[in-house]
Amino acid sequence: MCFLIAFSSAVRGPSDAGRRIAAAGRLRSASAAAASHVADARFAALLALDSAGMVARIETVPGFFEPALLPVLAALDARQRDLDVRGAVGEIGVYHGRSFVPLALLRREGEAAVAVDCFEEQQHNRDESGCGNEAAFNATLERFCCAHDVVSVACDSTQLAPADLLAAARGPIRLLSVDGSHTEEAVLADLSLAAAALAGGGVVILDDAVNADWPGVVSGLARHVFEAGEGEDQRLLPFALGYNKAFLCTARWQAVYGEALAPLGRKRARFLGHDCAVLPLGWIAAHFAND
């Protein structure tokens, strides 16, 4: 069993999220095997996903995840280790957990993972960009042995307060995937939330950033880049594009992470006024998009 604050069933909106988080929600004890995992084992598990057998296993989970993203995640994590950037990992919009698993496997000792999704509360899924299922998500975590120290928050992410997300993650987040509702307004809200919860040196990975099927994503990103507050920690800026994602961080860290991903890139280009490493498009984005 996982160590889980089961907000997916205990919290039904952000209004009482802080109160339930403080009360510890409903706790289930971790198994001894899960508790004994160490950072190196988690990192090795992520690299193991690159084998044909593990890729085939993760591709049986519903959702979209580009296998070639694994070395990108590993490179970002390695640079964060070098810089001693610490914090939780997480995702807004987890669906059945296909893209959440690699993030959860990257955790170091003592780091939590937070999953934000409306799950069965589909009235919050304004553009029908993915019908989540909490039971299926939890089953995926158990299957890939990464259910320990996972906190699920079931709510409309656009209404989630930064303080509540930080409480669920037990502090700032160093790697956060944003794959929630794909409307312009929702993306803008999710990026503002991400910026407020991000650790110093943290990275945000925005899904469908240049997908013509979901134009609200790039519109919301553009508004965030050009309209966010002037404070350095309030604005997320792109440093790389690829595999249907935009990779974002604050201005101080753009060059650092751009350099980290440069060996994996095809070229460099300007995007929304910023120099970015351009990674491959990826076969999922090229051939399937969201069909």
Salt bridges, closest charged atoms under 4 A:
ASP16 OD2 - ARG20 NH2 3.24
ASP77 OD2 - ARG81 NE 2.55
ASP77 OD1 - ARG174 NH1 2.83
ASP84 OD1 - ARG86 NE 2.79
GLU111 OE2 - ARG108 NE 3.90
GLU111 OE2 - ARG174 NE 3.02
GLU121 OE2 - ARG12 NH1 3.00
GLU121 OE1 - HIS124 NE2 3.67
ASP149 OD2 - ARG170 NH2 3.78
ASP156 OD2 - HIS124 ND1 3.92
ASP156 OD2 - ARG126 NH2 2.67
ASP179 OD1 - HIS182 NE2 3.56
GLU184 OE2 - ARG223 NH1 3.07
ASP207 OD1 - LYS245 NZ 2.77
ASP208 OD2 - HIS182 NE2 2.67
GLU227 OE1 - ARG223 NE 3.35
GLU230 OE2 - ARG235 NH2 3.34
GLU259 OE1 - ARG79 NH1 3.94
ASP275 OD2 - ARG268 NE 2.84
